[in-house]
Amino acid sequence: MIVRDTMTKDPVTCAASAPLRDAVALMKKHHIGGLPVMDDKKLVGIITESDIIAQLETGRISDDLWLPSPLEVIELPIRELINWEKTKHALSNIGDTPVNKVMTRHVITVTEEMDIEAAAALMLKERIVRLPVVRGKELVGILTRADIVQAVGASYTA
C-alpha cells in the first residue's frame, strides 16, 4: 500500500501570515491537531497543537518573593496570583501572533509513492503524527497516524 491510497487529499491549510487564532479556529472546526502552513502555494511549515501549547509557557513559579516568617502563610497565594497574571498575559497576546512565528519550520514530508510502512516508520522515528504529502514542491495531501490505522483496519475487513 502506498501513501496516495491512504492520505487525506486537499488538506486544510493556513497562511503563514495568519494570526494564530485563525489557525486554532481551523483546527477546532475540522477536528484536527495540525495544519500545513503555506506561503502562497509553497509549504513553509506546520503548526500543531504542541506548537500552540508551547506558547502558553509562562516560566517557572516565581520564587523571587520572600516574606518574613509570620507572613509566610500568605506567600504561596501571592505567588500563585503573580503566576496567574503571567498566564493571563500569555493567553491574551497569543491570538495575535502570526503563525510563522510559532510554526515548526523544518517540515518532514513524504511523497505519494512512498510505502505506508516506510511512512509509519518515519513518523515513529521522528515522533510526529502527521506528514505533509508533496509532489515536487506542491502539497497534495497529508498523512496522519489515524489515516494509517484506518487503512490497515480496512485491509482486514472482509
C-alpha positions as CSV (number, residue, x, y, z in Angstrom):
1,M,0.0,0.0,0.0
2,I,1.3,3.5,-0.8
3,V,0.7,6.9,0.7
4,R,-1.5,8.1,-2.2
5,D,-4.1,5.4,-1.3
6,T,-4.3,6.4,2.3
7,M,-3.6,10.1,2.6
8,T,-6.2,12.9,3.0
9,K,-6.3,14.8,-0.2
10,D,-6.7,18.6,-0.3
11,P,-5.7,19.1,3.4
12,V,-6.9,22.1,5.4
13,T,-4.0,24.7,5.5
14,C,-3.4,28.1,6.8
15,A,-1.3,31.1,5.6
16,A,2.0,31.8,7.2
17,S,0.9,35.4,7.9
18,A,-2.4,34.4,9.5
19,P,-2.9,35.2,13.2
20,L,-2.7,32.1,15.5
21,R,-6.3,32.5,16.4
22,D,-7.3,31.7,12.8
23,A,-5.2,28.5,12.8
24,V,-6.7,27.4,16.1
25,A,-10.2,28.1,14.7
26,L,-9.5,25.9,11.7
27,M,-8.1,23.1,13.9
28,K,-11.2,23.3,16.1
29,K,-13.6,23.5,13.1
30,H,-12.1,20.5,11.3
31,H,-11.3,18.5,14.5
32,I,-7.6,18.2,13.6
33,G,-4.4,18.7,15.6
34,G,-2.2,20.4,13.0
35,L,-2.1,22.3,9.7
36,P,0.4,22.7,6.9
37,V,1.4,26.3,6.7
38,M,1.6,27.9,3.3
39,D,3.2,31.0,1.8
40,D,1.1,31.3,-1.4
41,K,1.4,27.7,-2.8
42,K,4.7,26.9,-1.1
43,L,4.8,24.7,2.1
44,V,6.8,26.7,4.6
45,G,6.0,25.0,7.9
46,I,3.5,23.1,10.0
47,I,1.6,24.3,13.0
48,T,0.5,21.8,15.7
49,E,-1.2,21.7,19.0
50,S,2.2,21.3,20.6
51,D,3.5,24.5,19.0
52,I,0.5,26.4,20.3
53,I,0.7,24.9,23.8
54,A,4.4,25.9,24.0
55,Q,3.3,29.5,23.6
56,L,1.4,29.3,26.8
57,E,4.6,28.7,28.8
58,T,4.7,31.4,31.5
59,G,8.0,30.4,33.1
60,R,8.6,28.7,36.3
61,I,6.9,29.6,39.6
62,S,8.1,32.9,40.8
63,D,10.5,32.4,43.7
64,D,11.7,36.0,43.9
65,L,9.1,36.8,46.6
66,W,10.1,36.2,50.2
67,L,8.1,37.3,53.2
68,P,9.1,37.3,56.8
69,S,8.2,34.3,58.9
70,P,4.9,35.5,60.4
71,L,3.6,36.2,56.9
72,E,4.8,33.0,55.2
73,V,1.2,31.7,55.3
74,I,0.2,34.2,52.6
75,E,3.3,33.9,50.5
76,L,2.0,31.0,48.4
77,P,-1.3,32.6,47.4
78,I,0.6,35.8,46.4
79,R,3.0,33.7,44.3
80,E,0.0,32.0,42.6
81,L,-1.6,35.3,41.9
82,I,1.6,36.5,40.2
83,N,1.8,33.3,38.2
84,W,-1.9,33.7,37.2
85,E,-1.2,37.2,35.9
86,K,1.7,35.9,33.8
87,T,-0.7,33.2,32.4
88,K,-3.4,35.7,31.6
89,H,-0.9,37.9,29.8
90,A,0.3,34.9,27.7
91,L,-3.2,33.9,26.8
92,S,-4.3,37.4,25.8
93,N,-1.4,38.0,23.4
94,I,-1.1,34.6,21.8
95,G,-4.0,35.0,19.4
96,D,-2.4,37.9,17.5
97,T,0.9,36.1,17.0
98,P,1.4,35.3,13.3
99,V,1.5,31.6,12.6
100,N,5.0,31.9,11.0
101,K,6.4,33.0,14.4
102,V,5.1,29.8,16.1
103,M,5.1,27.1,13.4
104,T,7.7,24.4,13.0
105,R,9.8,25.3,10.0
106,H,11.6,22.1,9.4
107,V,8.8,20.0,7.9
108,I,9.3,16.4,7.3
109,T,7.4,15.4,4.1
110,V,6.7,12.2,2.1
111,T,5.8,11.6,-1.5
112,E,2.6,9.9,-2.8
113,E,4.6,6.9,-4.0
114,M,6.2,6.2,-0.6
115,D,5.2,2.9,1.0
116,I,2.9,3.2,4.0
117,E,5.1,1.1,6.2
118,A,8.1,3.4,5.5
119,A,5.9,6.5,6.2
120,A,4.8,4.9,9.5
121,A,8.4,4.1,10.4
122,L,9.3,7.7,9.7
123,M,6.6,9.0,11.9
124,L,7.7,6.8,14.8
125,K,11.4,7.7,14.3
126,E,10.7,11.4,14.2
127,R,7.9,11.3,16.9
128,I,5.4,13.0,14.7
129,V,1.7,12.3,14.0
130,R,1.3,13.9,10.5
131,L,3.3,14.1,7.3
132,P,2.5,16.6,4.5
133,V,2.5,14.8,1.2
134,V,4.2,16.6,-1.7
135,R,4.5,16.2,-5.4
136,G,7.6,18.1,-6.2
137,K,7.0,21.3,-4.3
138,E,3.2,21.1,-4.4
139,L,1.3,20.0,-1.3
140,V,-1.2,17.3,-2.4
141,G,-2.2,15.7,0.8
142,I,-1.5,14.9,4.4
143,L,-0.9,11.5,6.0
144,T,-1.8,11.1,9.7
145,R,-1.4,8.2,12.1
146,A,-5.2,7.9,12.0
147,D,-5.1,7.6,8.2
148,I,-2.7,4.7,8.5
149,V,-4.7,2.9,11.2
150,Q,-7.9,3.3,9.2
151,A,-6.1,1.9,6.1
152,V,-4.7,-1.1,8.0
153,G,-8.1,-1.8,9.6
154,A,-9.8,-1.6,6.2
155,S,-7.4,-4.1,4.7
156,Y,-8.5,-6.7,7.3
157,T,-12.2,-6.0,6.8
158,A,-13.8,-8.8,4.8
